[in-house]
Amino acid sequence: MASNRNLLVLPGDGIGPEVMAEVRKIIAWMGSKRAVGFDIQEDVVGGAALDKHGVPLADATMRTALAADAVLFGSVGGPKWDNVVFDKKPERGLLRLRKEMDLFANLRPAKVFDALVDASSLKPEIVKGLDIMIIRELTGGVYFGEPRGTSTLPNGEREAIDTQRYKTSEIRRVCAVAFELARKRRNKVCSSEKANVMHTGVLWREEATKLHKEQYADVELTHMYADALAMQLLRNPGQFDVIVTDNLFGDILSDEASMLTGSLGMLPSASLGATDATGRRKALYEPIHGSAPDIAGKGLANPLAETLSYAMMLRYSFDLPKEADLVETAVENVLNAGYRTADLLGGGKTAGAKKVGTQEMGDAIVQELDRLA
Ligand code: NAD
């Protein structure tokens, strides 16, 4: 039966297909037990697409992605394709998706599960209960601004230029995502830039303030210089709810924040585009980890980052907060019950842990969903 929820699944390379297979079990569970079905198309991306089509993302796949309500992505890349030319690298497939879908807001939650509080490099009392959402502007700023490039000066020295540019509309649309999201969380936004030394920073601060006053005065807004924020994330991360920042600072700060949680195998992300006339937003969901060639094919990958990416998809693309909560609670309970893939064992010192592989972890989540439902 048609579900009106069109989902494109792109497992990719390395551990991508392994973790996606576990999420497919949860998708099947949702279909049969909660009547939350999807019309699913699955396709290749990255190295797998390069092998099949000679490009890291086929045009037909791109068209399907543009027509889908959401894309659920695994991971791409691996040593097999390390020596291919730059514009055919597996990662170019992901970059093309982000660019053509105009996914300008990258959401990276940094949430510390109680059961994993010891995995953080910070003291448990600093990270316990941590739940931050970092929103990074993803399609503008210094990674795209022109002019850019390297040239040789008359004196023979080489010079490289990157340009940080932001327009009002680019700042406003990503800040709007932050305010909207904050309203569904703890109602606080911290906007971050370097208004003390950068013109784009001044514009960012002015536009964030203006938009807040016009449409989101009910949300608490603070501003913090990006260097101060980097420090505060380590000193007192619990003060933050939603953080919104530009592409460059967001790249760095979201990596820093995600590491507070201590584990790459646990971290989901969402990338969102603009809302169209029907209220639909283009969106891509993916774990932040890569294809982990060192463990691929060994049944060792942690499927929870992909699982939590799927939960984000339920919440942000399909407005199914109860089902998203259910999946997140199942993850939490399975961790509390001691289930650990190898990456979560921290050198094997976790007392009472049950060491499991990828499939056993996926099965444990499905069993827990059964128990909760
Ligand atoms: P990686 O994230 O693949 O792996 C880093 C380390 O974390 C490895 O030791 C790996 O075994 C471990 N790890 C990652 N995910 C895990 C999981 N779910 N469970 C257990 N352990 C996990 O990063 P890398 O090694 O720098 O890159 C490997 C390949 O992935 C490269 O080709 C890189 O270009 C690509 N990559 C792709 C993406 C993406 O698809 N979005 C992101 C980052 C890297």
Boltz pocket constraint, residues with backbone or C-beta under 6 A from the ligand:
constraints:
  - pocket:
      binder: B
      contacts: [[A, 15], [A, 19], [A, 74], [A, 75], [A, 76], [A, 77], [A, 78], [A, 79], [A, 91], [A, 94], [A, 264], [A, 265], [A, 266], [A, 286], [A, 287], [A, 288], [A, 289], [A, 290], [A, 291], [A, 292], [A, 293], [A, 294], [A, 295], [A, 300], [A, 301], [A, 302], [A, 303], [A, 305], [A, 343]]
      max_distance: 6.0
